[in-house]
Amino acid sequence: MASKIQQFFKDHGISDVEAIIPDMAGVARGKIMPAEKFAEEEGMRLPEGIFLQTVTGEYPEAEGAINPSEIDIVLKADPRTVRVVPWAAEPTAQVIHDCFYSDGAPVTMAPRYVLRHVLDLYAERGWQPVVAPELEFFLVEPNTDSDYPLKPPVGRSGRPEIGRQSYSIAAVNEFDPLFDDIYAFCEAQDIEIDTLIHEDGAAQMEINLLHGDAMDLADQAFLFKRTAREAALRHKMYATFMAKPMAREPGSAMHIHQSIVDRKTKQNIFSNADGTPSQLFFSHIAGLQKYLPAAMSLFCPNVNSYRRITRYLSAPINVQWGYDNRTAGLRVPVSKPESRRVENRVGGADANSYLAIAASLACGYLGMIEGLKPTEPITGSAHDLPFALPRTLDESLKLLRACKPLVELMSERFVTAYAAVKENEYETFSQVISSWEREHLLLNV
């Protein structure tokens, strides 16, 4: 009997396969091969060091993270993730893989494993997270010279946006042909988009994914980024998930709505039987409040990420929480008791979806098992209160390394590898002299 993957190949006439994994940055790495060469049982091999590759293509030293012999790891296909590649010229499938060593042990620094491990901890207590990511992104003109700022693209009217058009239907309609492709590509890949809106920035959009299983939603967010970029290229523009791509525009976030249900009864454990908020709900919020600063580098993983964390520009600057309060880092939307949830608004759109969801759930989990209590909910603007989140990648990584509960929960091997990658990127960026420095310091100091 053919496996689910082989049957999928047969049903869709697949000739080529993209065997992929998400790396530390959430970039798709892997191999492309003819369908008949796809060895599902044997697995595919890649160097273990793939998880130490930075966004600039370097491989920093990370003692204890990888084998000094530069060994291979084995990639095993997850049958639940097989999908078509709708933009491919030939009938092509893509399959997301999990990573193992030759003895069968999991590669604990692999982002997909990090999320799986957090979900296993919930399962051991009879809990199951439910999440719904919201992803913001900008459409921009093609930018082939990185010395020039980004610009909004020209829509069907022949004019670019020059002002902010929050929730404008007409502004979305400017790019109808592009969004028709995005919707078609997503439908072909079982990426379930709930809503599409125009956000605050010029040509800034947001898509909300339907809530569901955390791993499945992390997969969908991972695939959606690639989908949006591919669709945009078809229309001679870029889709960018940079956290702060343009100086005078808002940043792009990845908000994560999260709740927990009982695995047996499927009841939301954030609500008591009488509909009131449960103690576990408050402890989950308290865990996020306590551990979010230490986990910040997982939500804001790039130097550019911290340009988004700015007072009065839609992004949170602290870990206050409140009911239906968009100025707080943690918002509790208006909902029925069965839908009670927390919206983590800290993360940038540039975050690795697996790591951001894992970190958000890990913070809440620690709060629940430690029985923490949150601060009082804020009723005014949290933007008027002091910063309580790290302001740089360097500071965030130091907090992560020093947070023993998070290091133990997410694995020391992962934290060592992740921090090494991000510290290398930070040091590489520190060597760049910006135009601001030349403009204001060249002849004035």
C-alpha positions in Angstrom: 0.0 0.0 0.0 1.4 3.4 -1.0 2.2 5.8 1.8 0.3 9.1 2.1 3.1 11.0 0.5 3.5 8.6 -2.5 -0.3 8.5 -3.0 -0.3 12.3 -3.0 2.5 12.3 -5.7 0.4 9.9 -7.7 -2.9 11.8 -7.3 -1.3 15.1 -8.3 1.0 13.8 -11.0 4.0 15.1 -9.1 7.3 15.1 -11.0 9.5 17.1 -8.6 9.8 17.4 -4.8 11.0 20.2 -2.5 12.2 18.5 0.7 12.4 21.4 3.2 13.2 22.4 6.8 12.9 25.8 8.5 16.3 27.1 9.7 16.9 29.4 12.6 15.7 32.4 10.6 12.6 30.6 9.3 14.2 30.3 5.8 13.3 27.2 3.8 16.4 25.0 3.4 16.6 21.6 1.8 16.9 19.8 -1.6 14.9 19.6 -4.8 14.7 16.2 -6.5 12.7 14.1 -8.9 9.7 12.5 -7.3 11.0 9.0 -8.0 14.2 9.8 -6.1 12.4 10.9 -3.0 13.4 8.3 -0.4 10.7 8.6 2.2 11.9 5.7 4.3 15.6 6.4 4.2 15.3 10.1 4.8 17.3 12.9 3.3 20.7 14.1 4.6 22.0 17.6 5.3 24.9 18.9 7.3 24.1 19.5 11.0 25.6 22.9 10.6 22.6 24.1 8.6 21.2 25.3 11.9 24.2 27.5 12.5 24.0 29.4 9.3 23.3 33.1 9.7 21.3 35.3 7.4 24.5 36.5 5.9 25.7 33.0 5.1 28.3 32.6 7.9 28.8 29.7 10.3 29.8 30.9 13.8 31.5 28.8 16.4 29.1 27.3 19.0 30.8 24.9 21.3 28.5 22.2 22.4 25.8 22.9 19.8 27.1 20.7 16.9 29.5 17.9 16.4 33.0 19.2 15.4 33.2 16.4 12.8 30.6 18.3 10.7 28.3 15.3 10.6 25.1 14.8 8.6 21.6 14.7 10.1 18.7 12.7 8.7 15.6 14.5 7.6 12.3 12.5 7.9 9.2 13.7 6.0 6.1 14.7 8.0 3.3 13.2 5.9 0.8 15.8 7.2 2.8 18.6 5.5 2.8 17.4 1.9 1.4 20.1 -0.4 1.7 21.2 -4.0 3.9 24.1 -4.9 1.2 26.1 -6.9 3.6 28.6 -8.5 6.0 25.9 -9.9 6.3 25.4 -13.7 6.2 21.6 -13.3 3.9 19.6 -11.0 5.9 20.0 -7.8 5.2 19.0 -4.2 6.8 20.3 -1.0 7.2 18.4 2.2 8.4 19.7 5.6 10.8 17.4 7.4 11.8 16.8 11.0 15.5 16.3 11.9 17.2 13.3 13.6 20.7 12.0 14.2 21.8 8.6 12.8 20.9 6.9 16.1 17.3 8.2 15.9 17.7 11.0 18.5 16.0 14.3 17.5 18.0 17.3 16.6 17.0 19.4 19.6 18.1 22.7 18.1 15.8 22.4 15.1 13.1 25.0 15.4 10.3 22.5 14.6 11.5 20.3 17.3 11.6 23.2 19.8 7.9 23.8 19.2 7.2 20.0 19.4 8.9 19.7 22.7 6.9 22.6 24.2 3.7 21.0 22.9 4.7 17.7 24.5 5.1 19.4 27.9 1.5 20.7 27.6 0.3 17.2 26.5 1.9 15.7 29.6 -0.4 17.8 31.7 -3.5 17.0 29.6 -3.4 20.4 27.9 -3.5 21.3 24.2 -2.7 24.8 22.9 -4.8 26.5 20.3 -3.2 29.4 18.4 -4.0 31.9 15.7 -1.1 34.0 14.2 -1.7 37.3 12.5 1.0 38.3 10.0 1.6 41.9 8.8 3.7 42.6 5.7 4.5 45.4 3.3 4.3 45.5 -0.4 7.1 47.5 -1.9 8.7 48.3 -5.3 11.5 46.1 -6.3 14.6 47.2 -4.6 17.8 46.1 -6.3 20.1 48.6 -4.6 20.0 48.2 -0.8 21.5 51.7 -0.4 18.1 53.2 -1.4 15.0 53.3 0.8 12.0 51.1 0.1 8.9 52.6 -1.7 5.3 51.6 -1.9 4.5 49.9 -5.2 2.2 51.3 -7.9 -1.3 49.8 -7.8 -3.9 49.4 -10.5 -4.6 53.2 -10.4 -1.1 53.8 -11.6 -0.2 55.6 -8.4 1.5 54.5 -5.2 0.0 55.1 -1.7 1.1 58.4 -0.2 -0.9 58.2 3.0 -2.1 55.7 5.5 -5.2 53.8 4.6 -6.1 51.7 7.6 -8.9 49.1 6.9 -9.4 50.7 3.4 -11.1 48.3 1.0 -10.2 50.5 -2.0 -6.5 50.4 -0.9 -6.6 46.6 -0.9 -8.4 46.6 -4.2 -5.4 48.4 -5.7 -3.7 45.0 -5.6 -6.6 42.7 -6.4 -4.6 40.7 -9.0 -1.9 40.0 -6.5 -4.3 39.0 -3.8 -6.2 36.7 -6.2 -3.0 34.8 -6.7 -2.2 34.8 -2.9 -5.7 33.4 -2.1 -5.4 30.8 -4.9 -1.9 29.7 -3.8 -3.0 29.5 -0.2 -6.1 27.4 -1.1 -3.9 25.0 -3.0 -1.6 24.6 0.0 -4.4 24.3 2.7 -3.3 27.6 4.2 -6.5 28.8 5.8 -6.8 32.6 5.7 -9.5 34.0 7.9 -9.3 37.7 6.9 -7.2 40.1 4.9 -7.1 43.8 5.8 -5.1 46.9 5.0 -3.0 47.9 8.0 -1.7 51.3 9.1 1.3 51.6 6.8 1.4 52.5 3.1 0.8 49.2 1.2 0.9 47.4 4.6 -1.4 44.3 4.8 -2.3 41.8 7.4 -3.6 38.3 7.1 -5.2 36.3 10.0 -4.9 32.6 9.9 -7.8 30.5 11.3 -7.1 29.2 14.8 -6.0 25.6 15.3 -3.2 23.2 16.3 0.0 25.1 17.1 2.3 23.0 14.9 0.0 23.2 11.9 -0.3 27.0 12.3 3.4 27.4 12.6 3.7 25.4 9.3 1.1 27.6 7.7 2.8 30.8 8.8 6.1 29.5 7.5 4.6 28.6 4.1 2.6 31.8 3.9 5.7 34.0 4.0 7.1 32.1 1.0 3.8 32.2 -0.8 3.3 36.0 -0.4 6.9 36.6 -1.7 6.4 34.3 -4.7 3.0 35.9 -5.6 4.4 39.4 -5.3 7.3 38.6 -7.6 4.7 37.6 -10.2 3.4 41.1 -10.1 6.8 42.9 -10.2 6.8 43.8 -6.5 8.2 42.5 -3.2 6.4 41.3 -0.1 8.6 41.9 2.9 8.2 40.7 6.4 10.9 42.9 7.8 9.8 44.2 11.2 10.5 47.8 10.2 11.2 48.2 6.5 10.4 51.9 6.2 11.6 54.7 8.5 8.3 56.7 8.7 5.9 53.8 8.6 4.7 51.5 11.4 6.4 48.1 11.9 5.0 44.7 11.0 4.1 42.3 13.7 3.2 38.7 14.1 0.5 38.7 16.8 -0.2 35.3 18.4 -3.6 34.5 19.9 -3.3 31.6 22.3 -5.6 29.6 24.5 -5.4 26.1 26.1 -8.0 23.4 26.0 -8.3 20.2 27.9 -7.2 17.3 25.7 -10.0 15.1 26.7 -13.0 17.4 27.1 -11.8 20.1 24.6 -13.0 22.7 27.1 -11.1 26.0 27.3 -9.2 25.8 30.6 -8.9 29.6 30.7 -12.6 29.7 31.7 -14.3 28.3 34.7 -17.6 26.4 34.4 -19.5 29.6 35.3 -17.7 31.5 32.5 -15.4 33.5 34.7 -11.6 33.6 34.0 -9.7 30.7 35.6 -6.6 30.9 37.8 -4.7 29.1 35.0 -5.7 32.0 32.7 -4.2 34.5 35.0 -1.1 32.4 35.6 -0.6 32.1 31.9 -0.6 35.9 31.5 1.7 36.2 34.5 4.2 33.7 32.9 4.2 35.8 29.7 4.8 39.0 31.8 7.7 37.4 33.7 9.5 35.6 30.9 8.8 37.7 27.7 11.7 40.0 28.2 14.1 37.0 28.5 12.5 35.4 25.4 12.5 38.6 23.4 15.2 37.5 20.9 12.8 34.8 19.8 10.1 37.3 19.0 12.4 40.0 17.7 15.3 38.0 16.2 17.0 40.6 14.0 18.7 43.9 14.5 15.9 45.6 12.5 13.3 44.1 14.8 14.0 46.6 17.6 13.3 49.6 15.3 9.7 48.5 15.5 9.6 48.6 19.4 8.9 52.4 19.5 6.5 54.3 21.7 3.2 55.4 20.2 3.8 53.5 16.9 1.4 50.5 17.4 4.0 48.2 18.9 4.2 47.3 22.6 7.1 48.6 24.7 6.3 46.7 27.9 4.5 43.6 29.3 1.4 45.3 30.6 -1.8 43.4 29.9 -5.4 44.6 29.5 -8.9 43.8 28.3 -9.3 44.8 24.6 -6.3 47.2 25.0 -4.1 47.4 21.9 -1.4 49.5 23.6 -0.5 46.6 25.9 2.0 43.8 25.0 -0.7 41.3 26.1 -4.2 41.9 25.0 -7.3 39.9 26.0 -9.8 40.3 23.2 -13.6 40.5 23.9 -14.8 37.0 23.6 -17.2 34.3 24.9 -15.9 32.1 27.7 -15.2 29.2 25.4 -13.0 31.5 23.2 -11.1 33.3 26.0 -7.5 33.8 24.9 -4.5 36.0 25.2 -3.0 37.9 22.2 0.7 38.3 22.5 1.5 41.5 20.5 5.3 41.6 21.1 6.6 39.6 18.1 7.7 41.0 14.8 6.6 39.6 11.4 10.3 38.7 10.9 10.2 36.1 13.7 10.5 32.4 13.0 6.9 31.2 13.4 8.0 27.9 15.1 10.2 29.7 17.6 7.9 32.6 18.3 4.9 30.3 19.0 7.1 27.9 21.1 8.5 30.8 23.1 5.0 32.4 23.7 3.6 29.0 24.8 6.7 28.3 26.9 6.3 31.6 28.8 2.7 30.9 29.5 3.4 27.3 30.5 6.0 28.4 33.1 3.5 30.8 34.6 0.9 28.0 34.9 3.2 25.5 36.5 4.7 28.1 38.8 1.3 29.4 39.8 2.2 33.0 39.1 -0.1 36.0 39.5 -0.2 38.9 37.0 -0.3 42.6 37.6 -3.6 44.4 37.6 -4.9 44.9 34.0 -4.1 48.3 32.6 -7.0 50.5 31.5 -5.2 53.5 30.0 -2.4 53.6 27.5 0.5 51.3 28.1 2.6 53.5 25.8 2.6 56.1 28.6 4.4 53.7 30.9 8.2 53.0 30.9 9.9 50.6 28.5 10.1 47.1 30.0 11.4 45.1 27.0 15.0 44.9 25.8 15.9 47.6 23.2 18.6 45.7 21.3 19.3 42.2 20.1 22.5 42.1 22.1 20.6 42.8 25.4 17.9 40.3 24.5 20.4 37.5 23.9 22.1 38.1 27.2 18.7 37.9 29.0 17.9 34.6 27.2 21.3 33.0 28.1 20.8 34.0 31.8 17.2 32.7 32.1 17.6 29.2 33.5 13.9 28.1 33.3 13.7 29.0 29.6 17.1 27.5 28.8 16.1 24.3 30.4 12.7 24.2 28.8 13.9 25.0 25.3 17.1 23.0 25.7 20.6 24.3 26.3 21.8 23.0 22.9 19.2 25.1 21.1 19.9 28.3 23.1 23.6 27.9 22.5 23.1 27.5 18.7 20.5 30.2 18.4 22.5 32.7 20.5 25.6 32.0 18.5 23.8 32.7 15.2 22.2 35.9 16.4 25.3 37.2 18.1 27.3 36.7 14.9 24.6 38.6 13.0 24.7 41.4 15.6 28.5 41.7 15.4 28.4 41.7 11.5 25.8 44.5 11.6 27.9 46.5 14.1 30.6 46.8 11.4 28.2 48.6 9.1 28.5 52.5 9.0 25.0 54.0 8.4 24.0 57.0 6.4 22.8 58.7 9.6 26.4 58.5 11.0 27.8 60.0 7.9 25.2 62.7 7.7 25.3 63.9 11.3 28.8 63.0 12.5 31.1 63.3 9.6 31.7 67.1 9.9 30.1 67.8 13.3 32.1 65.9 15.9 
